[in-house]
Amino acid sequence: MELVVGVLLVWALLAVVVAVVVGRGIRLADERSAVPASMSISDLAAGFAPDPSAVRR
């Protein structure tokens, strides 16, 4: 029984470590991106038009 609890604790600890590493990676990528967080549609260029293949009918 102790072995099962120990294995579960190891897996839980491993899951927390992986979550922290992935979260930090996402945060770093966000900080390195040059896109401002408050960008809206009005910030796009006036001549912007979506690719015609992307338009649904």
Backbone hydrogen bonds, N-H to C=O, Kabsch-Sander energy under -0.5 kcal/mol:
donor,donor_aa,acceptor,acceptor_aa,energy
5,V,1,M,-1.9
6,G,2,E,-2.4
7,V,3,L,-2.5
8,L,4,V,-2.3
9,L,5,V,-2.2
10,V,6,G,-2.1
11,W,7,V,-2.4
12,A,8,L,-2.4
13,L,9,L,-2.4
14,L,10,V,-2.5
15,A,11,W,-2.4
16,V,12,A,-2.1
17,V,13,L,-2.3
18,V,14,L,-2.5
19,A,15,A,-2.3
20,V,16,V,-2.3
21,V,17,V,-2.4
22,V,18,V,-2.6
23,G,19,A,-2.5
24,R,20,V,-2.5
25,G,21,V,-2.1
26,I,22,V,-2.3
27,R,23,G,-2.3
28,L,24,R,-2.6
29,A,25,G,-2.3
30,D,26,I,-2.3
31,E,27,R,-2.3
32,R,28,L,-2.0
33,S,29,A,-1.3
39,M,36,P,-1.2
43,D,40,S,-1.4
44,L,41,I,-1.6
48,F,45,A,-1.5
54,A,51,D,-2.2
55,V,52,P,-0.9
